[in-house]
């Protein structure tokens, strides 16, 4: 009823007429899919600065947006059941790349919310061009909202799962690589300084302070590492160490008093413990200000950095 006001309207969003109208709207928007995708992409980049990155990742975001928009339109146009739909490959790969770069998961989920809103705007504008029947507009709006919300929710779940798996794998592999580099460094052999620094994210051409610490509480390893990191930060501040830290936590209990952990390092906990080794660098400026004898050179001033690409670890001292 045109221009009429209907009390308690009964709207059947699953009727064939509504499905046909939704399909017509989706087909019309599909003819402008490139413009829709570009607009969604621009909104995401404008509203979420964390997603500005190197060109390869931005290109993947373009593919992800285009794939999501196109898939959702196909679902509405051909009445495809959501249970038969999976997240686009480009979207899953984009989530994995973001996990590798440490982008917050909240940024990815916000991108889907923003995309959802802008995509729905296009659908509603096209719907207004397709019919002026208020009841049909209401029914089609509810139907499209249900489909789009269901798709976004389902895809978001797959994105979260892909992100989480990749983040865990990436952190595990990085931790393994860092531990291997540290073992090489402490072994006394020659190493490639540039490669080691890149892996550790830590400068080697400076003075270092080594710390061995542990927790005697039998709590979760992750909780212990967090507590140890806080403790190390406190100690570093008291010691005047302001540089970046390079830590290598162990995730196994020490075997009693006097446990050895790391080459040439000895700790003496009172009982079984969860050790963690951390090297804390002292900034050159801090060393220069303090100027204490024995802080790295007889005058307390740091020596010039080495120019060679290899570094030999300090020899082990006798126990």
C-alpha angles and dihedrals in degrees: 000000000000115000090351127135113227122196114219095355114206107222122187105200092180097058118121091242092056092046090051092050091049090050091051091050092049092048091051093048090046089063087063097038093127092057091046092050093047092052093048090049093050092049092051094051093044095050100037112049091178089073095062103107144132120327097256093057093045089052089053090051089055090054091046093052093045092049094049094047092047094046093050092049091051091051091055096040096049099028093240116181113245091226088068093052128090130190113272116265091237091055093051092047091049090054090050092050090050090051090054090053094047095243109167113258088226089066091058093047091048089053089059092049092051091046090049092055097046093044091051090052090060092049094050093048091052092045089057088056093050101054144000095203105120094206093050091047090053093047094046092047092053091046095049092044090053092050096045094044091048092050094048092047093048094044092046090056091054091046092052091049093049092046093048094048093048093046092052092047092046093050091046092050092045091050090050092049092047092049091050092051092049092050090051090049093051094043093079095240128122117274138186103257097199094049092045093050091049092052096044097038085223133113116240099188095083141066117289138203116206123210131186114194137164144180122231094200116105095225131127114306092233091054090048093051091051091050091048092049090053090048092049091050089053092049091046091054093049091048093050094245110149105162128100117287129231113202133181112190123200117220099200130080119258117249101243132288120348094023117178116227119174127358114306093357124117130187129184112206117174093238144345108336144172104240129200126187119212131177112208117197122216113218116240091235091054091049091048092051093049093044094184120164112247094030092114104311136028090260096042091245122121120248119241113277117263117257099205122098094231132064131196116217119234112275117256117261122227116266 
